């Protein structure tokens, strides 16, 4: 599964931070950095308006 889709699912509230880290197979500290990078790389509007399925 694409990391961006998992992070977007977390940001939208579909999964918890623990579920997100388990799916990606990384620790919460590393996951926090990935999420921060994702937020910095795109607008909040882009996250809200993109469909989760692709």
Backbone atoms as SQL, in Angstrom:
CREATE TABLE atoms (id INTEGER PRIMARY KEY, chain TEXT, resi INTEGER, resn TEXT, atom TEXT, x REAL, y REAL, z REAL);
INSERT INTO atoms VALUES
  (1, 'A', 1, 'UNK', 'N', 0.843, -1.182, 0.000),
  (2, 'A', 1, 'UNK', 'CA', 0.000, 0.000, 0.000),
  (3, 'A', 1, 'UNK', 'C', 0.885, 1.242, 0.000),
  (4, 'A', 2, 'UNK', 'N', 0.451, 2.261, -0.690),
  (5, 'A', 2, 'UNK', 'CA', 1.168, 3.519, -0.801),
  (6, 'A', 2, 'UNK', 'C', 1.183, 4.237, 0.556),
  (7, 'A', 3, 'UNK', 'N', 2.357, 4.682, 0.981),
  (8, 'A', 3, 'UNK', 'CA', 2.482, 5.370, 2.268),
  (9, 'A', 3, 'UNK', 'C', 1.605, 6.611, 2.325),
  (10, 'A', 4, 'UNK', 'N', 1.514, 7.318, 1.221),
  (11, 'A', 4, 'UNK', 'CA', 0.706, 8.545, 1.207),
  (12, 'A', 4, 'UNK', 'C', -0.757, 8.263, 1.491),
  (13, 'A', 5, 'UNK', 'N', -1.259, 7.145, 0.975),
  (14, 'A', 5, 'UNK', 'CA', -2.659, 6.792, 1.216),
  (15, 'A', 5, 'UNK', 'C', -2.894, 6.451, 2.678),
  (16, 'A', 6, 'UNK', 'N', -1.941, 5.749, 3.286),
  (17, 'A', 6, 'UNK', 'CA', -2.069, 5.397, 4.698),
  (18, 'A', 6, 'UNK', 'C', -2.042, 6.655, 5.553),
  (19, 'A', 7, 'UNK', 'N', -1.124, 7.562, 5.261),
  (20, 'A', 7, 'UNK', 'CA', -1.020, 8.808, 6.018),
  (21, 'A', 7, 'UNK', 'C', -2.276, 9.653, 5.831),
  (22, 'A', 8, 'UNK', 'N', -2.802, 9.704, 4.620),
  (23, 'A', 8, 'UNK', 'CA', -4.036, 10.440, 4.358),
  (24, 'A', 8, 'UNK', 'C', -5.199, 9.834, 5.131),
  (25, 'A', 9, 'UNK', 'N', -5.258, 8.523, 5.195),
  (26, 'A', 9, 'UNK', 'CA', -6.315, 7.856, 5.966),
  (27, 'A', 9, 'UNK', 'C', -6.219, 8.241, 7.434),
  (28, 'A', 10, 'UNK', 'N', -5.005, 8.322, 7.966),
  (29, 'A', 10, 'UNK', 'CA', -4.814, 8.754, 9.351),
  (30, 'A', 10, 'UNK', 'C', -5.262, 10.205, 9.526),
  (31, 'A', 11, 'UNK', 'N', -4.850, 11.080, 8.605),
  (32, 'A', 11, 'UNK', 'CA', -5.192, 12.495, 8.701),
  (33, 'A', 11, 'UNK', 'C', -6.694, 12.722, 8.627),
  (34, 'A', 12, 'UNK', 'N', -7.390, 11.876, 7.901),
  (35, 'A', 12, 'UNK', 'CA', -8.842, 11.992, 7.784),
  (36, 'A', 12, 'UNK', 'C', -9.587, 11.323, 8.936),
  (37, 'A', 13, 'UNK', 'N', -8.860, 10.605, 9.783),
  (38, 'A', 13, 'UNK', 'CA', -9.466, 9.991, 10.944),
  (39, 'A', 13, 'UNK', 'C', -10.010, 8.593, 10.713),
  (40, 'A', 14, 'UNK', 'N', -9.642, 7.970, 9.595),
  (41, 'A', 14, 'UNK', 'CA', -10.121, 6.625, 9.301),
  (42, 'A', 14, 'UNK', 'C', -9.387, 5.568, 10.125),
  (43, 'A', 15, 'UNK', 'N', -8.120, 5.845, 10.459),
  (44, 'A', 15, 'UNK', 'CA', -7.329, 4.914, 11.265),
  (45, 'A', 15, 'UNK', 'C', -6.594, 5.693, 12.350),
  (46, 'A', 16, 'UNK', 'N', -6.163, 4.990, 13.404),
  (47, 'A', 16, 'UNK', 'CA', -5.415, 5.623, 14.490),
  (48, 'A', 16, 'UNK', 'C', -3.940, 5.700, 14.127),
  (49, 'A', 17, 'UNK', 'N', -3.198, 6.460, 14.934),
  (50, 'A', 17, 'UNK', 'CA', -1.758, 6.573, 14.721),
  (51, 'A', 17, 'UNK', 'C', -1.079, 5.212, 14.901),
  (52, 'A', 18, 'UNK', 'N', -1.585, 4.402, 15.829),
  (53, 'A', 18, 'UNK', 'CA', -1.017, 3.074, 16.040),
  (54, 'A', 18, 'UNK', 'C', -1.261, 2.177, 14.826),
  (55, 'A', 19, 'UNK', 'N', -2.468, 2.223, 14.283),
  (56, 'A', 19, 'UNK', 'CA', -2.777, 1.436, 13.086),
  (57, 'A', 19, 'UNK', 'C', -1.936, 1.883, 11.905),
  (58, 'A', 20, 'UNK', 'N', -1.761, 3.180, 11.795),
  (59, 'A', 20, 'UNK', 'CA', -0.953, 3.738, 10.711),
  (60, 'A', 20, 'UNK', 'C', 0.481, 3.230, 10.806),
  (61, 'A', 21, 'UNK', 'N', 1.056, 3.270, 11.990),
  (62, 'A', 21, 'UNK', 'CA', 2.435, 2.813, 12.150),
  (63, 'A', 21, 'UNK', 'C', 2.551, 1.309, 11.918),
  (64, 'A', 22, 'UNK', 'N', 1.537, 0.535, 12.302),
  (65, 'A', 22, 'UNK', 'CA', 1.570, -0.907, 12.064),
  (66, 'A', 22, 'UNK', 'C', 1.495, -1.221, 10.574),
  (67, 'A', 23, 'UNK', 'N', 0.621, -0.535, 9.851),
  (68, 'A', 23, 'UNK', 'CA', 0.487, -0.752, 8.407),
  (69, 'A', 23, 'UNK', 'C', 1.791, -0.438, 7.687),
  (70, 'A', 24, 'UNK', 'N', 2.413, 0.671, 8.087),
  (71, 'A', 24, 'UNK', 'CA', 3.652, 1.084, 7.443),
  (72, 'A', 24, 'UNK', 'C', 4.866, 0.319, 7.970),
  (73, 'A', 25, 'UNK', 'N', 4.719, -0.324, 9.129),
  (74, 'A', 25, 'UNK', 'CA', 5.819, -1.081, 9.703),
  (75, 'A', 25, 'UNK', 'C', 6.927, -0.215, 10.251),
  (76, 'A', 26, 'UNK', 'N', 6.561, 0.923, 10.825),
  (77, 'A', 26, 'UNK', 'CA', 7.558, 1.826, 11.389),
  (78, 'A', 26, 'UNK', 'C', 7.138, 2.251, 12.793),
  (79, 'A', 27, 'UNK', 'N', 8.077, 2.811, 13.545),
  (80, 'A', 27, 'UNK', 'CA', 7.807, 3.280, 14.895),
  (81, 'A', 27, 'UNK', 'C', 7.111, 4.637, 14.853),
  (82, 'A', 28, 'UNK', 'N', 6.435, 4.970, 15.939),
  (83, 'A', 28, 'UNK', 'CA', 5.678, 6.216, 16.000),
  (84, 'A', 28, 'UNK', 'C', 6.537, 7.455, 15.795),
  (85, 'A', 29, 'UNK', 'N', 7.782, 7.431, 16.274),
  (86, 'A', 29, 'UNK', 'CA', 8.665, 8.595, 16.115),
  (87, 'A', 29, 'UNK', 'C', 8.928, 8.855, 14.639),
  (88, 'A', 30, 'UNK', 'N', 9.258, 7.811, 13.906),
  (89, 'A', 30, 'UNK', 'CA', 9.516, 7.952, 12.470),
  (90, 'A', 30, 'UNK', 'C', 8.231, 8.343, 11.737),
  (91, 'A', 31, 'UNK', 'N', 7.109, 7.772, 12.177),
  (92, 'A', 31, 'UNK', 'CA', 5.825, 8.088, 11.563),
  (93, 'A', 31, 'UNK', 'C', 5.483, 9.564, 11.737),
  (94, 'A', 32, 'UNK', 'N', 5.760, 10.115, 12.896),
  (95, 'A', 32, 'UNK', 'CA', 5.488, 11.538, 13.136),
  (96, 'A', 32, 'UNK', 'C', 6.247, 12.415, 12.141),
  (97, 'A', 33, 'UNK', 'N', 7.485, 12.020, 11.846),
  (98, 'A', 33, 'UNK', 'CA', 8.270, 12.778, 10.855),
  (99, 'A', 33, 'UNK', 'C', 7.661, 12.659, 9.467),
  (100, 'A', 34, 'UNK', 'N', 7.212, 11.457, 9.098),
  (101, 'A', 34, 'UNK', 'CA', 6.599, 11.260, 7.780),
  (102, 'A', 34, 'UNK', 'C', 5.330, 12.094, 7.639),
  (103, 'A', 35, 'UNK', 'N', 4.526, 12.120, 8.694),
  (104, 'A', 35, 'UNK', 'CA', 3.282, 12.887, 8.654),
  (105, 'A', 35, 'UNK', 'C', 3.584, 14.372, 8.535),
  (106, 'A', 36, 'UNK', 'N', 4.568, 14.846, 9.293),
  (107, 'A', 36, 'UNK', 'CA', 4.939, 16.261, 9.214),
  (108, 'A', 36, 'UNK', 'C', 5.432, 16.611, 7.813),
  (109, 'A', 37, 'UNK', 'N', 6.223, 15.734, 7.204),
  (110, 'A', 37, 'UNK', 'CA', 6.694, 15.967, 5.837),
  (111, 'A', 37, 'UNK', 'C', 5.524, 16.000, 4.862),
  (112, 'A', 38, 'UNK', 'N', 4.554, 15.119, 5.047),
  (113, 'A', 38, 'UNK', 'CA', 3.393, 15.078, 4.165),
  (114, 'A', 38, 'UNK', 'C', 2.597, 16.373, 4.277),
  (115, 'A', 39, 'UNK', 'N', 2.458, 16.873, 5.486),
  (116, 'A', 39, 'UNK', 'CA', 1.723, 18.123, 5.693),
  (117, 'A', 39, 'UNK', 'C', 2.474, 19.285, 5.061),
  (118, 'A', 40, 'UNK', 'N', 3.785, 19.283, 5.193),
  (119, 'A', 40, 'UNK', 'CA', 4.589, 20.365, 4.626),
  (120, 'A', 40, 'UNK', 'C', 4.610, 20.339, 3.101),
  (121, 'A', 41, 'UNK', 'N', 4.429, 19.169, 2.497),
  (122, 'A', 41, 'UNK', 'CA', 4.532, 19.031, 1.042),
  (123, 'A', 41, 'UNK', 'C', 3.241, 19.317, 0.289),
  (124, 'A', 42, 'UNK', 'N', 2.122, 19.418, 0.968),
  (125, 'A', 42, 'UNK', 'CA', 0.879, 19.684, 0.266),
  (126, 'A', 42, 'UNK', 'C', -0.049, 20.542, 1.109),
  (127, 'A', 43, 'UNK', 'N', -0.973, 21.196, 0.439),
  (128, 'A', 43, 'UNK', 'CA', -1.957, 22.035, 1.109),
  (129, 'A', 43, 'UNK', 'C', -2.967, 21.189, 1.860),
  (130, 'A', 44, 'UNK', 'N', -3.556, 21.756, 2.896),
  (131, 'A', 44, 'UNK', 'CA', -4.626, 21.085, 3.624),
  (132, 'A', 44, 'UNK', 'C', -5.808, 20.843, 2.704),
  (133, 'A', 45, 'UNK', 'N', -6.082, 21.777, 1.799),
  (134, 'A', 45, 'UNK', 'CA', -7.191, 21.603, 0.860),
  (135, 'A', 45, 'UNK', 'C', -6.976, 20.392, -0.030),
  (136, 'A', 46, 'UNK', 'N', -5.737, 20.143, -0.438),
  (137, 'A', 46, 'UNK', 'CA', -5.430, 18.984, -1.269),
  (138, 'A', 46, 'UNK', 'C', -5.744, 17.686, -0.529),
  (139, 'A', 47, 'UNK', 'N', -5.412, 17.644, 0.747),
  (140, 'A', 47, 'UNK', 'CA', -5.663, 16.452, 1.556),
  (141, 'A', 47, 'UNK', 'C', -7.159, 16.213, 1.695),
  (142, 'A', 48, 'UNK', 'N', -7.912, 17.263, 1.943),
  (143, 'A', 48, 'UNK', 'CA', -9.350, 17.146, 2.142),
  (144, 'A', 48, 'UNK', 'C', -10.066, 16.750, 0.858),
  (145, 'A', 49, 'UNK', 'N', -9.632, 17.271, -0.289),
  (146, 'A', 49, 'UNK', 'CA', -10.348, 17.073, -1.525),
  (147, 'A', 49, 'UNK', 'C', -9.951, 15.835, -2.309),
  (148, 'A', 50, 'UNK', 'N', -8.888, 15.147, -1.919),
  (149, 'A', 50, 'UNK', 'CA', -8.466, 13.965, -2.660),
  (150, 'A', 50, 'UNK', 'C', -9.229, 12.737, -2.177),
  (151, 'A', 51, 'UNK', 'N', -9.687, 11.911, -3.090),
  (152, 'A', 51, 'UNK', 'CA', -10.348, 10.669, -2.682),
  (153, 'A', 51, 'UNK', 'C', -9.326, 9.688, -2.113),
  (154, 'A', 52, 'UNK', 'N', -9.724, 8.943, -1.119),
  (155, 'A', 52, 'UNK', 'CA', -8.817, 8.006, -0.468),
  (156, 'A', 52, 'UNK', 'C', -8.474, 6.820, -1.341),
  (157, 'A', 53, 'UNK', 'N', -9.349, 6.474, -2.291),
  (158, 'A', 53, 'UNK', 'CA', -9.128, 5.302, -3.131),
  (159, 'A', 53, 'UNK', 'C', -8.232, 5.561, -4.338),
  (160, 'A', 54, 'UNK', 'N', -7.824, 6.756, -4.520),
  (161, 'A', 54, 'UNK', 'CA', -6.909, 6.955, -5.635),
  (162, 'A', 54, 'UNK', 'C', -7.187, 8.136, -6.418);
